Amino acid sequence: MSSATKDDRLELRLTKAQKQEIEQAASISGRSVTEFSVPLLVDQAREVIRHERELRVSKEAWDTFNAVLDRPAQPVKELAELLRRPSVFVD
């Protein structure tokens, strides 16, 4: 497996105690500070992004949405006409 080139940097401001704690944890796990920190930061970033993009609706809105989906399909005259026309994507 090839790894992406790591050509960018991220600088952080930490207290001395925070830095020492991170360095100690990295050392205990047998990894560099970068190898220790980056996966944790990326996982947390992905979780924040996922949470932001998650669809959230009230129970009432969800029930209304499902009720609309459960209705029988209705023919759309204009769509039927469009589908009868010759395709513009012909060779």
Backbone as a chain_set.jsonl record, in Angstrom:
{"seq": "MSSATKDDRLELRLTKAQKQEIEQAASISGRSVTEFSVPLLVDQAREVIRHERELRVSKEAWDTFNAVLDRPAQPVKELAELLRRPSVFVD", "coords": {"N": [[0.852, -1.176, 0.0], [0.661, 2.143, -0.917], [1.613, 5.197, 0.569], [0.259, 8.468, 1.037], [1.992, 11.444, 0.117], [3.381, 13.296, 2.658], [3.223, 16.446, 2.904], [2.398, 18.711, 4.138], [1.803, 20.859, 6.952], [0.701, 21.157, 10.363], [0.323, 23.368, 12.883], [0.274, 23.574, 16.404], [-0.768, 25.117, 19.439], [0.163, 24.466, 22.661], [-0.048, 23.75, 26.172], [2.752, 23.331, 28.345], [2.392, 21.084, 29.944], [0.399, 19.684, 28.523], [1.787, 19.053, 26.175], [3.83, 17.416, 27.202], [2.322, 15.303, 28.192], [1.164, 14.257, 25.85], [3.477, 13.524, 24.454], [4.425, 11.572, 26.222], [2.37, 9.636, 26.1], [2.57, 8.944, 23.394], [5.127, 7.854, 23.361], [4.79, 5.663, 25.123], [3.08, 4.136, 23.578], [4.768, 3.456, 21.592], [5.117, 5.039, 19.36], [5.748, 7.885, 17.216], [5.152, 11.354, 18.01], [3.689, 12.46, 15.93], [2.72, 10.119, 14.59], [1.131, 9.177, 16.613], [-0.68, 11.277, 17.1], [-1.933, 12.217, 14.672], [-3.809, 10.216, 13.569], [-5.771, 10.282, 15.616], [-6.642, 12.962, 15.549], [-7.638, 13.1, 12.92], [-9.693, 11.164, 13.011], [-11.403, 12.38, 14.883], [-12.01, 14.732, 13.504], [-13.382, 13.683, 11.279], [-15.612, 12.634, 12.585], [-16.841, 14.963, 13.588], [-17.465, 16.231, 11.16], [-19.167, 14.287, 10.016], [-21.259, 14.343, 11.866], [-22.197, 16.93, 11.471], [-23.166, 16.754, 8.882], [-25.174, 14.952, 9.082], [-28.511, 13.987, 8.69], [-31.109, 15.483, 10.312], [-34.265, 15.309, 11.6], [-37.509, 16.078, 12.885], [-39.751, 13.792, 14.587], [-42.328, 14.069, 13.617], [-41.905, 15.294, 11.112], [-40.449, 13.27, 9.878], [-42.34, 11.211, 9.821], [-44.257, 12.383, 8.137], [-42.757, 12.603, 5.779], [-42.319, 9.864, 5.21], [-44.964, 9.092, 4.83], [-45.579, 10.407, 2.46], [-43.83, 9.073, 0.735], [-44.997, 6.566, 0.808], [-47.334, 6.838, -0.593], [-49.276, 5.961, -3.506], [-47.711, 5.903, -6.727], [-47.966, 8.62, -9.032], [-48.919, 9.288, -12.345], [-46.945, 11.323, -14.504], [-47.633, 13.397, -16.916], [-46.059, 15.096, -18.568], [-43.511, 14.057, -18.183], [-43.772, 11.488, -19.231], [-44.178, 12.162, -21.915], [-41.721, 13.348, -22.488], [-40.013, 11.148, -22.26], [-40.748, 9.719, -24.485], [-39.664, 11.071, -26.586], [-37.042, 11.269, -29.094], [-33.694, 10.503, -28.137], [-31.251, 12.954, -27.294], [-28.726, 12.177, -27.079], [-27.365, 10.583, -29.077], [-25.3, 8.637, -31.235]], "CA": [[0.0, 0.0, 0.0], [1.458, 3.363, -0.952], [1.048, 6.241, 1.423], [0.271, 9.8, 0.448], [3.107, 12.281, 0.526], [3.043, 14.21, 3.753], [3.931, 17.679, 2.58], [1.733, 19.838, 4.773], [2.032, 20.888, 8.39], [-0.309, 21.741, 11.221], [0.982, 23.81, 14.119], [-0.648, 23.663, 17.533], [-0.303, 25.758, 20.667], [-0.145, 23.607, 23.801], [0.674, 24.031, 27.415], [3.879, 22.421, 28.54], [1.844, 19.843, 30.482], [-0.274, 18.978, 27.435], [2.821, 18.517, 25.292], [4.502, 16.311, 27.891], [1.386, 14.181, 28.265], [1.064, 13.684, 24.504], [4.756, 12.857, 24.183], [4.494, 10.367, 27.05], [1.441, 8.66, 25.534], [3.157, 8.481, 22.133], [6.258, 7.002, 23.722], [4.252, 4.421, 25.687], [2.502, 3.349, 22.486], [5.83, 3.129, 20.64], [4.934, 5.829, 18.139], [6.144, 9.283, 17.277], [4.025, 12.236, 18.328], [2.883, 12.553, 14.708], [2.014, 8.852, 14.384], [0.15, 9.073, 17.682], [-1.664, 12.361, 17.077], [-2.669, 12.416, 13.423], [-5.031, 9.4, 13.462], [-6.77, 10.76, 16.565], [-7.185, 14.213, 15.028], [-8.427, 12.807, 11.715], [-10.92, 10.488, 13.446], [-12.278, 13.379, 15.51], [-12.469, 15.623, 12.436], [-14.4, 12.961, 10.516], [-16.814, 12.532, 13.415], [-17.474, 16.291, 13.593], [-18.031, 16.44, 9.817], [-20.295, 13.369, 9.887], [-22.349, 14.842, 12.701], [-22.723, 18.14, 10.826], [-23.869, 16.39, 7.651], [-26.232, 14.014, 9.423], [-29.857, 14.514, 8.512], [-31.869, 15.467, 11.557], [-35.624, 15.803, 11.444], [-38.409, 15.707, 13.974], [-40.544, 12.592, 14.328], [-43.458, 14.461, 12.776], [-41.415, 15.502, 9.746], [-40.075, 11.951, 9.356], [-43.591, 10.502, 9.533], [-44.836, 13.017, 6.945], [-41.914, 12.194, 4.653], [-42.622, 8.464, 4.913], [-46.331, 9.018, 4.3], [-45.503, 10.816, 1.051], [-43.188, 7.971, 0.009], [-45.897, 5.415, 0.77], [-48.458, 7.083, -1.504], [-49.097, 5.367, -4.843], [-47.098, 6.789, -7.726], [-48.903, 9.309, -9.915], [-48.298, 9.526, -13.654], [-46.594, 12.701, -14.843], [-47.843, 13.447, -18.362], [-44.915, 15.733, -19.222], [-42.38, 13.133, -18.127], [-44.05, 10.436, -20.21], [-43.922, 12.747, -23.242], [-40.274, 13.522, -22.616], [-39.39, 9.842, -22.463], [-41.085, 9.239, -25.835], [-38.869, 11.796, -27.582], [-35.73, 10.672, -29.409], [-32.618, 10.976, -27.258], [-30.266, 13.884, -27.863], [-27.421, 11.539, -26.865], [-27.183, 9.51, -30.052], [-24.018, 8.704, -31.958]], "C": [[0.894, 1.234, 0.0], [0.792, 4.425, -0.096], [1.179, 7.586, 0.729], [1.483, 10.57, 0.96], [2.645, 13.259, 1.587], [3.849, 15.488, 3.56], [3.265, 18.914, 3.177], [1.922, 19.734, 6.277], [0.835, 21.513, 9.095], [0.395, 22.107, 12.52], [-0.066, 23.993, 15.202], [0.023, 24.398, 18.681], [-0.772, 24.901, 21.828], [0.508, 24.15, 25.058], [1.814, 23.029, 27.518], [3.371, 21.055, 29.03], [1.146, 19.024, 29.392], [0.749, 18.313, 26.515], [3.489, 17.312, 25.927], [3.598, 15.077, 27.94], [1.253, 13.481, 26.913], [2.337, 12.933, 24.158], [4.877, 11.554, 24.977], [3.585, 9.274, 26.479], [1.986, 8.087, 24.217], [4.294, 7.506, 22.418], [5.785, 5.648, 24.253], [3.703, 3.524, 24.58], [3.529, 3.011, 21.404], [5.723, 3.869, 19.324], [5.501, 7.225, 18.339], [4.918, 10.109, 17.65], [3.116, 12.362, 17.108], [2.068, 11.282, 14.497], [0.914, 8.647, 15.428], [-1.002, 10.052, 17.474], [-2.529, 12.409, 15.826], [-3.905, 11.52, 13.315], [-6.14, 9.856, 14.422], [-7.431, 12.039, 16.075], [-8.082, 13.966, 13.819], [-9.737, 12.117, 12.085], [-11.903, 11.487, 14.049], [-12.836, 14.336, 14.456], [-13.572, 14.955, 11.619], [-15.705, 12.858, 11.291], [-17.57, 13.87, 13.445], [-18.151, 16.554, 12.25], [-19.251, 15.557, 9.619], [-21.504, 13.891, 10.667], [-22.999, 16.07, 12.067], [-23.563, 17.793, 9.605], [-25.049, 15.455, 7.886], [-27.6, 14.691, 9.286], [-30.611, 14.374, 9.822], [-33.235, 16.078, 11.302], [-36.448, 15.357, 12.647], [-39.169, 14.434, 13.595], [-41.71, 12.92, 13.401], [-43.033, 14.639, 11.313], [-41.055, 14.166, 9.108], [-41.332, 11.164, 8.966], [-44.265, 11.067, 8.284], [-44.075, 12.596, 5.697], [-42.24, 10.756, 4.248], [-44.027, 8.295, 4.347], [-46.353, 9.398, 2.824], [-44.876, 9.697, 0.222], [-44.121, 6.776, -0.151], [-47.093, 5.608, -0.154], [-48.212, 6.381, -2.846], [-48.51, 6.397, -5.812], [-48.18, 7.387, -8.619], [-48.214, 9.522, -11.264], [-48.044, 11.023, -13.864], [-46.595, 12.783, -16.372], [-46.61, 13.998, -19.086], [-43.694, 14.811, -19.25], [-42.565, 12.003, -19.134], [-43.773, 10.933, -21.622], [-42.427, 12.898, -23.488], [-39.59, 12.194, -22.918], [-39.715, 9.242, -23.831], [-40.253, 9.941, -26.912], [-37.552, 11.073, -27.877], [-34.636, 11.304, -28.51], [-31.71, 11.952, -28.001], [-28.87, 13.293, -27.763], [-27.261, 10.337, -27.801], [-25.879, 9.732, -30.791], [-24.19, 9.228, -33.345]], "O": [[1.79, 1.35, 0.836], [-0.434, 4.532, -0.047], [2.095, 7.808, -0.063], [1.936, 10.37, 2.087], [1.644, 13.957, 1.423], [4.996, 15.595, 3.994], [3.546, 20.037, 2.76], [2.171, 18.652, 6.808], [0.071, 22.282, 8.513], [0.992, 21.252, 13.175], [-1.157, 24.503, 14.948], [1.237, 24.307, 18.868], [-1.966, 24.637, 21.968], [1.48, 24.903, 25.008], [1.816, 22.001, 26.841], [3.852, 20.01, 28.592], [1.291, 17.803, 29.348], [0.592, 17.155, 26.127], [3.695, 16.294, 25.266], [4.058, 13.951, 27.752], [1.234, 12.252, 26.846], [2.281, 11.825, 23.626], [5.373, 10.552, 24.461], [3.991, 8.115, 26.388], [1.874, 6.888, 23.963], [4.399, 6.457, 21.782], [6.322, 4.607, 23.872], [3.843, 2.302, 24.635], [3.199, 2.356, 20.415], [6.184, 3.384, 18.29], [5.705, 7.683, 19.463], [3.789, 9.619, 17.609], [1.893, 12.368, 17.248], [0.863, 11.35, 14.253], [-0.107, 8.017, 15.152], [-2.166, 9.694, 17.653], [-3.738, 12.62, 15.919], [-4.978, 12.029, 12.991], [-7.319, 9.816, 14.069], [-8.649, 12.185, 16.174], [-9.158, 14.554, 13.707], [-10.785, 12.451, 11.532], [-13.098, 11.442, 13.756], [-14.009, 14.707, 14.514], [-14.581, 15.586, 11.303], [-16.785, 12.981, 10.712], [-18.796, 13.895, 13.34], [-19.28, 17.042, 12.206], [-20.27, 16.022, 9.108], [-22.631, 13.874, 10.171], [-24.219, 16.227, 12.123], [-24.559, 18.459, 9.323], [-25.834, 15.202, 6.972], [-27.795, 15.825, 9.721], [-30.735, 13.278, 10.368], [-33.348, 17.216, 10.847], [-36.116, 14.387, 13.328], [-39.218, 14.052, 12.426], [-42.038, 12.14, 12.506], [-43.721, 14.188, 10.397], [-41.325, 13.951, 7.926], [-41.375, 10.531, 7.911], [-44.786, 10.311, 7.464], [-44.68, 12.271, 4.676], [-42.417, 10.471, 3.064], [-44.253, 7.45, 3.481], [-47.063, 8.781, 2.03], [-45.345, 9.406, -0.878], [-44.038, 6.053, -1.143], [-47.793, 4.645, -0.467], [-47.065, 6.229, -3.267], [-48.783, 7.593, -5.718], [-49.182, 6.739, -8.921], [-47.043, 9.898, -11.306], [-48.837, 11.868, -13.447], [-45.674, 12.301, -17.032], [-46.17, 13.438, -20.09], [-42.941, 14.792, -20.224], [-41.615, 11.609, -19.811], [-43.198, 10.21, -22.436], [-41.936, 12.606, -24.579], [-38.683, 12.136, -23.748], [-39.014, 8.338, -24.284], [-40.154, 9.445, -28.034], [-37.017, 10.361, -27.027], [-34.684, 12.491, -28.188], [-31.441, 11.786, -29.191], [-27.924, 13.856, -28.313], [-27.047, 9.212, -27.35], [-25.416, 10.861, -30.95], [-23.214, 9.347, -34.086]]}, "num_chains": 1, "name": "protein.A"}
